[in-house]
Amino acid sequence: MEAFNITRIHTDANGDSRFESVSVTLNDAGEIGFLSEAQKAGTIQFRKVAPTYDYDFHNAPNRQYIILMDGVIEIETSLGEKRYFKGGDILLVEDTEGKGHKTRNITNEVRSSLFITLE
């Protein structure tokens, strides 16, 4: 079975942010390849940040997918767990409340990403 592997960042019952690995199942659609079930989306934004980008603890402004186009970032949960993500990785960010997470650029380059909010 085909799938997209995604890292979810969410808030637990204590208000702490946590990582979770999730898969989006893809179904055989014949000649056009493998497709997931459609999801309702809200808005799409393109973003570039400076090489010095460091964002202290914050909550996601919306439930959203973040698709990293290039560069490398480190995300730290409120519990101190750190993970690295690179161009091509997909995050499902849902910690809109609670203690939030930190984000920082690892590589010394402008970084591009795509935000897709969910309804």
N, C-alpha and C positions, 0 to 999 in steps of 0.2 A: 504494500500500500504506500502510495506517495504522500508526503506531508511537508509542510513548512514548519521548521522548529523556531519557536519564538520564546524570548525571555519576558516574563510578566513581572512587573513591579507593582505590588499591591500593599494595602494596609491590613494588618491583622487586628484582632479584637482588642489588643492593648495599645493600638495606635502606632505600632512599629512598622516600618517598611520592610518588605521581604521580597526575595527573588523566588520565582517559580518557573520551571521549564514547562512549556505547553506546546502542543502540536496542533496544527490546523490540517485536517485531513483533506486530501485532494482526490477527487473522483475522476475516473477515466471518462473523458468527453470525446473520445475518438480522435479524429484527425487534428483537432485543435489542442490536444494535450490533456493535461490534468487540471481540474478546476476545483476550488473550494466552494462551499455554499456562499452566496452573496451576503454581505453585511451592510447594514445601513450606515452611511458615513455622513458627517456634517460638513466640515470645511477641510481644505488642503492648504498648507503653507510651506513655502520653501525657505530655508534659513542657512546663513553662513555665519560662523563665529570666528573671532580672532584666535590666533594660536595661544594666547594667554588666558583663554576662557576657563574660569573656575567659578562654579556657582554653588555656594554653601547650601546647607539644608533648605529644601523647598519642596512644595507639593506640586504635582502636575496641575495645570490650570483646567484640564479636561481629561476625560478618558480618551486616550489617543494612541495610535500607532506612531512610532518614530522609526523611520527607515534611515539608517546611517549610510551616507553615500561614499564617504572616504574618512581618512584619519583614524585615530584610536582614542577612545575615552575610557575613563574609569568611573564607575558608579559605585557609591558606597551607601548601604542601607543604614537606617538609624541604629541597627544592632552591630554595625561595624563590619559587616560582610562586604567585600569588594569584588567586583568582576570587571573584566575588560571586554570592550566591544569594538568592532572595526567595521569598515565599509562593507555593506551587504547585510549586516545584522539587522534584525527587526526586533523592536521592543514594543510591548503592550504596557503602557504606563497608566496605572489606575490608582495610584496613591494620591488621590485628590484631597484627602484629609489625613490627619495624624502628624507624625514627626517628620515625614518626608525623606528625601534622599539627596546626596551630593553628587555633582557631576564635574569632572575636570578633563581637559584635553591632556593627552599623553604625548602626542607628537607636536612638534613645533611647526604647525602649518594651519592655514585657514581650513576649517572643517565645514562640510555641507551635510544637511539632513533635510528630511521631508516629514512633515507632521500631518497626520490624517485624523481628525477628531471623529469620535463615534457618537451616534445618537443614543 
